[in-house]
C-alpha cells in the first residue's frame, strides 16, 4: 500500500490497477471478519472481565489498523480518479 510505483507505461499502469482492484475485493471480504472480531471481543470481555482491558486494547489496535488501511485505499482511489 505504500509503494510509490505509478507504472512506467500503459501496460504496467493497467497491471497496477488490476492489483489494486483485487486488493479492494480482498479488503471487502476482510471487513466482515473485522466486524466479527469486534463482536467476539465484546463477548470475551463479558466472559473474562479480569482481562477486559487487555481484550479492549487489542480490539482498539485492530480497529485503528483497519481504519488506517481503509484511509490508504481511499487516498489511492482519490489519486486514481
C-alpha positions as CSV (number, residue, x, y, z in Angstrom):
1,X,0.0,0.0,0.0
2,X,2.9,2.4,0.5
3,X,4.5,1.8,-2.9
4,X,5.1,5.0,-5.0
5,X,5.2,3.0,-8.2
6,X,2.7,4.6,-10.6
7,X,3.7,2.5,-13.6
8,X,6.1,3.2,-16.4
9,X,3.8,2.6,-19.3
10,X,0.2,1.7,-20.1
11,X,0.7,-2.0,-19.5
12,X,2.3,-1.5,-16.1
13,X,-0.4,1.0,-15.1
14,X,-3.1,-1.4,-16.1
15,X,-1.4,-4.2,-14.1
16,X,-1.2,-2.0,-11.1
17,X,-4.9,-1.1,-11.4
18,X,-5.8,-4.8,-11.6
19,X,-3.7,-5.5,-8.5
20,X,-5.4,-2.6,-6.7
21,X,-8.9,-3.8,-7.7
22,X,-8.0,-7.3,-6.4
23,X,-6.8,-5.7,-3.1
24,X,-10.1,-3.8,-2.7
25,X,-12.0,-7.1,-3.2
26,X,-9.9,-8.8,-0.6
27,X,-10.4,-5.9,1.8
28,X,-14.2,-6.1,1.3
29,X,-14.1,-9.7,2.3
30,X,-11.9,-9.0,5.4
31,X,-14.2,-6.2,6.6
32,X,-16.8,-8.8,7.7
33,X,-14.1,-10.6,9.6
34,X,-13.0,-7.4,11.3
35,X,-16.7,-6.9,12.4
36,X,-16.9,-10.4,13.7
37,X,-13.7,-9.9,15.7
38,X,-15.4,-6.8,17.3
39,X,-18.4,-8.9,18.3
40,X,-16.1,-11.7,19.6
41,X,-14.1,-9.1,21.6
42,X,-17.3,-7.9,23.3
43,X,-18.2,-11.5,24.1
44,X,-14.8,-12.2,25.5
45,X,-14.8,-9.1,27.6
46,X,-18.0,-10.1,29.2
47,X,-16.9,-13.7,29.7
48,X,-13.5,-12.7,31.1
49,X,-13.9,-9.3,32.9
50,X,-10.4,-9.8,34.5
51,X,-8.9,-9.5,31.1
52,X,-11.4,-7.0,29.6
53,X,-8.9,-4.1,29.5
54,X,-6.4,-6.2,27.5
55,X,-9.0,-7.5,25.1
56,X,-10.4,-4.0,24.6
57,X,-6.8,-2.7,23.9
58,X,-6.2,-5.4,21.3
59,X,-9.6,-4.6,19.7
60,X,-8.7,-0.9,19.6
61,X,-5.4,-1.8,17.8
62,X,-7.3,-3.8,15.2
63,X,-9.9,-1.0,14.6
64,X,-7.1,1.5,14.3
65,X,-5.1,-0.6,11.9
66,X,-8.2,-1.3,9.8
67,X,-9.1,2.4,9.7
68,X,-5.5,3.3,8.6
69,X,-5.6,0.7,5.8
70,X,-9.0,1.9,4.6
71,X,-7.7,5.5,4.6
72,X,-4.8,4.4,2.4
73,X,-7.2,2.8,-0.1
74,X,-9.3,5.9,-0.2
75,X,-6.3,8.1,-0.9
76,X,-5.2,5.8,-3.7
77,X,-8.8,5.9,-5.1
78,X,-8.7,9.7,-5.0
79,X,-5.4,9.8,-6.8
80,X,-6.6,7.2,-9.3
81,X,-9.7,9.1,-10.2
